[in-house]
């Protein structure tokens, strides 16, 4: 049984909701211990060009890899599957965990395709292959970068399923978002956890799809973790938005109360 004592849990718009720092306290995660390693990952993978800045620092929105790593450590995950590689922030952070043995990430953009991105605050025309070479951690060798067209191969090669899923692909098309969930559901087992990014009521369709998943699959328990701005406060901390943690069968009510 996963121990999760969330004394500050609240109900917000029909979903169990907790702040990021309260979640970290509940799972015993010290984000500051990971700060320098994840800062280096974000330097290459989660930055935006800004000619007015020079010294790179963690900022609003960079809470994401800390949360994902905290869930993977808390649940003692050994495998991780991600839809929507981006520049690889999440899988590089998760790869640092000793217990993680298998990581697969898929994207619609080929691994070798160069794009206009940023390294630190400087513009850079790079591919994910280029960024992979720059990441200074040897644990990155555990990551398998795949194109979305290879989903069927990933399914057949991983019949035992994955422990943790991260859905961070399309955020605007409800059909595609639901398809992403179905892909993860097919590769999950009874104890798998699913994290959804970008639960933003006024911006993306993720909330709408999660509500539909709750209706169709009531066996999935959900928790919204308000995250952006909760560690790095260059903007007001978000409320009623963030990342959603989902588990089939739910969490033990004695440690995860339902309001």
C-alpha positions as CSV (number, residue, x, y, z in Angstrom):
1,X,0.0,0.0,0.0
2,X,1.4,3.4,-1.0
3,X,1.4,5.7,2.1
4,X,0.1,9.1,1.3
5,X,-1.0,11.4,4.1
6,X,-2.5,14.5,2.6
7,X,-4.0,16.4,5.5
8,X,-4.5,19.5,3.4
9,X,-6.5,17.8,0.6
10,X,-9.5,19.8,-0.6
11,X,-12.2,19.3,-3.3
12,X,-12.0,21.9,-6.1
13,X,-14.5,21.6,-9.0
14,X,-15.1,18.0,-8.3
15,X,-11.5,16.9,-8.1
16,X,-9.3,16.2,-5.1
17,X,-6.7,19.0,-5.0
18,X,-3.5,19.7,-3.1
19,X,-0.6,22.1,-3.4
20,X,2.8,20.9,-4.6
21,X,4.6,21.5,-1.3
22,X,1.9,19.7,0.6
23,X,2.3,16.7,-1.8
24,X,6.1,16.7,-1.4
25,X,5.7,16.7,2.4
26,X,3.2,13.8,2.2
27,X,5.5,11.6,0.1
28,X,8.7,12.7,1.9
29,X,10.4,14.3,-1.1
30,X,13.1,16.9,-0.7
31,X,13.1,18.8,-3.9
32,X,16.1,20.9,-2.9
33,X,18.3,17.8,-2.9
34,X,17.5,17.5,-6.7
35,X,17.7,21.1,-7.5
36,X,21.1,21.3,-9.1
37,X,20.7,18.2,-11.2
38,X,17.3,19.2,-12.5
39,X,18.4,22.8,-13.0
40,X,21.1,21.4,-15.4
41,X,18.4,19.4,-17.3
42,X,16.1,22.4,-17.5
43,X,19.0,24.5,-18.8
44,X,19.1,22.3,-21.9
45,X,15.5,21.2,-22.2
46,X,13.0,23.7,-20.6
47,X,14.5,27.1,-21.3
48,X,13.3,29.9,-23.6
49,X,15.5,32.4,-25.5
50,X,15.6,35.7,-23.7
51,X,18.3,38.3,-24.7
52,X,17.6,40.2,-21.4
53,X,18.8,37.4,-19.2
54,X,22.2,35.8,-18.7
55,X,22.5,33.7,-15.6
56,X,20.1,30.8,-16.0
57,X,17.8,30.0,-13.1
58,X,14.8,27.8,-12.4
59,X,11.5,29.6,-13.0
60,X,7.7,29.3,-13.1
61,X,6.7,26.0,-14.7
62,X,10.0,24.2,-14.0
63,X,8.3,22.5,-11.0
64,X,7.1,19.8,-13.5
65,X,10.2,17.5,-13.4
66,X,10.4,17.7,-9.6
67,X,6.8,16.5,-9.3
68,X,7.2,13.6,-11.8
69,X,10.4,12.5,-10.1
70,X,8.8,12.7,-6.6
71,X,6.0,10.4,-7.8
72,X,8.4,7.9,-9.4
73,X,10.5,7.7,-6.2
74,X,7.5,7.5,-3.9
75,X,5.9,4.6,-5.8
76,X,9.3,2.9,-6.3
77,X,8.7,2.8,-10.0
78,X,10.9,0.7,-12.2
79,X,9.5,1.8,-15.6
80,X,8.3,5.0,-17.2
81,X,6.4,5.8,-20.4
82,X,5.8,9.3,-21.7
83,X,3.7,10.6,-24.6
84,X,5.1,14.0,-25.7
85,X,8.9,14.0,-25.3
86,X,9.3,17.7,-25.9
87,X,13.0,18.2,-25.3
88,X,13.1,15.3,-22.8
89,X,12.9,17.1,-19.5
90,X,10.7,14.5,-17.7
91,X,12.5,11.4,-18.9
92,X,16.0,12.8,-18.1
93,X,14.8,13.7,-14.5
94,X,13.2,10.2,-14.0
95,X,16.3,8.5,-15.4
96,X,18.3,9.8,-12.4
97,X,16.4,7.4,-10.1
98,X,18.3,4.2,-9.4
99,X,15.2,2.0,-9.4
100,X,14.2,3.1,-12.9
101,X,15.3,0.4,-15.4
102,X,13.2,1.1,-18.4
103,X,12.1,4.5,-20.0
104,X,10.3,5.0,-23.3
105,X,9.2,8.3,-24.6
106,X,7.3,9.1,-27.9
107,X,6.8,12.2,-29.9
108,X,5.5,13.2,-33.3
109,X,8.8,15.0,-34.0
110,X,11.7,12.7,-35.1
111,X,14.7,12.4,-32.7
112,X,17.0,13.9,-35.3
113,X,14.9,16.8,-36.5
114,X,16.4,20.2,-35.7
115,X,14.2,23.0,-34.3
116,X,14.5,26.5,-33.0
117,X,14.9,26.1,-29.3
118,X,17.1,27.6,-26.5
119,X,20.0,26.5,-24.4
120,X,19.9,28.6,-21.3
121,X,18.6,31.9,-22.6
122,X,20.5,31.7,-25.9
123,X,18.7,30.6,-29.2
124,X,19.8,27.2,-30.5
125,X,18.9,25.2,-33.6
126,X,19.1,21.7,-32.3
127,X,17.5,18.3,-32.4
128,X,16.7,16.0,-29.5
129,X,19.7,14.0,-30.6
130,X,21.9,17.0,-30.2
131,X,20.5,17.7,-26.7
132,X,21.0,14.1,-25.7
133,X,24.7,14.5,-26.4
134,X,24.8,17.6,-24.2
135,X,23.0,16.2,-21.1
136,X,25.9,15.4,-18.7
137,X,24.3,12.4,-16.9
138,X,25.2,8.8,-17.8
139,X,21.7,7.6,-16.7
140,X,20.3,9.0,-19.9
141,X,21.4,5.8,-21.6
142,X,18.3,4.1,-20.1
143,X,16.0,6.2,-22.2
144,X,14.5,4.9,-25.5
145,X,13.4,7.8,-27.8
146,X,10.7,6.7,-30.2
147,X,8.4,8.2,-32.8
148,X,4.7,8.0,-32.1
149,X,4.3,5.8,-35.2
150,X,6.1,3.1,-33.2
151,X,3.5,2.8,-30.4
152,X,2.4,-0.7,-31.5
153,X,6.0,-1.9,-31.3
154,X,6.4,-0.5,-27.8
155,X,3.2,-2.3,-26.7
156,X,4.4,-5.6,-28.1
157,X,7.8,-5.2,-26.5
158,X,6.5,-4.3,-23.1
159,X,3.8,-6.9,-22.3
160,X,4.3,-6.4,-18.5
161,X,3.4,-2.8,-18.9
162,X,4.8,0.3,-17.2
163,X,4.7,1.6,-13.6
164,X,4.3,5.3,-14.4
165,X,2.9,7.1,-17.4
166,X,3.2,10.8,-18.3
167,X,0.6,12.2,-20.8
168,X,2.0,15.5,-22.2
169,X,1.2,15.3,-25.9
170,X,-1.6,17.2,-27.6
171,X,-3.4,19.5,-25.3
172,X,-6.1,20.9,-27.5
173,X,-7.8,18.0,-29.4
174,X,-10.0,16.0,-27.0
175,X,-10.0,13.0,-29.4
176,X,-6.2,12.8,-29.4
177,X,-5.9,13.3,-25.7
178,X,-8.3,10.5,-25.1
179,X,-6.4,8.3,-27.5
180,X,-3.2,9.0,-25.5
181,X,-5.0,7.9,-22.3
182,X,-6.2,4.7,-24.0
183,X,-2.6,3.9,-25.1
184,X,-1.4,4.3,-21.5
185,X,-4.4,2.3,-20.2
186,X,-3.6,-0.6,-22.5
187,X,0.0,-0.7,-21.2
188,X,-0.9,-0.3,-17.5
189,X,-1.2,-2.8,-14.7
190,X,-3.2,-2.7,-11.5
191,X,-0.7,-0.5,-9.6
192,X,0.3,1.8,-12.5
193,X,0.1,5.6,-12.0
194,X,-0.7,8.1,-14.7
195,X,0.3,11.8,-14.6
196,X,-1.5,14.3,-16.9
197,X,0.2,17.6,-17.6
198,X,-1.6,20.9,-18.3
199,X,-4.8,20.6,-16.5
200,X,-5.9,24.2,-17.1
201,X,-9.6,24.9,-17.1
202,X,-9.5,28.1,-19.2
203,X,-6.8,27.1,-21.7
204,X,-6.6,23.4,-22.8
205,X,-8.9,20.4,-23.3
206,X,-7.1,18.2,-20.8
207,X,-9.6,19.0,-18.0
208,X,-12.5,18.1,-20.3
209,X,-10.9,14.7,-21.2
210,X,-10.1,13.9,-17.5
211,X,-13.8,14.6,-16.6
212,X,-14.8,12.2,-19.4
213,X,-12.3,9.5,-18.1
214,X,-13.8,9.9,-14.6
215,X,-17.3,9.3,-16.0
216,X,-16.4,6.3,-18.2
217,X,-13.9,4.8,-15.8
218,X,-15.0,5.6,-12.3
219,X,-12.4,3.1,-11.0
220,X,-9.7,5.7,-11.6
221,X,-9.1,8.0,-8.6
222,X,-7.7,11.4,-9.5
223,X,-5.8,14.2,-7.7
224,X,-4.9,17.6,-9.0
225,X,-1.6,18.9,-7.8
226,X,-1.3,22.7,-8.2
227,X,2.3,23.2,-9.2
228,X,3.4,26.1,-11.3
229,X,4.7,28.9,-9.2
230,X,4.7,26.8,-6.0
231,X,8.5,26.5,-5.9
232,X,9.7,29.3,-8.3
233,X,7.6,32.3,-7.7
234,X,8.4,34.7,-10.5
235,X,4.6,34.6,-11.2
236,X,1.6,34.1,-8.9
237,X,1.2,30.4,-7.9
238,X,-1.5,28.7,-10.0
239,X,-4.7,27.6,-8.4
240,X,-7.2,25.1,-9.8
241,X,-4.7,24.1,-12.4
242,X,-1.6,21.9,-12.6
243,X,-0.9,18.2,-13.0
244,X,-3.2,15.4,-12.3
245,X,-2.2,12.1,-10.7
246,X,-4.5,9.1,-11.5
247,X,-4.6,5.5,-10.2
248,X,-6.9,2.7,-11.0
249,X,-8.6,1.4,-7.9
250,X,-8.0,4.6,-6.1
251,X,-5.9,5.3,-3.0
252,X,-6.6,4.0,0.4
253,X,-9.2,6.3,1.9
254,X,-7.4,6.3,5.3
255,X,-4.4,8.0,3.7
256,X,-6.1,9.7,0.7
257,X,-9.4,11.0,2.0
258,X,-12.2,11.8,-0.5
259,X,-13.3,15.1,1.0
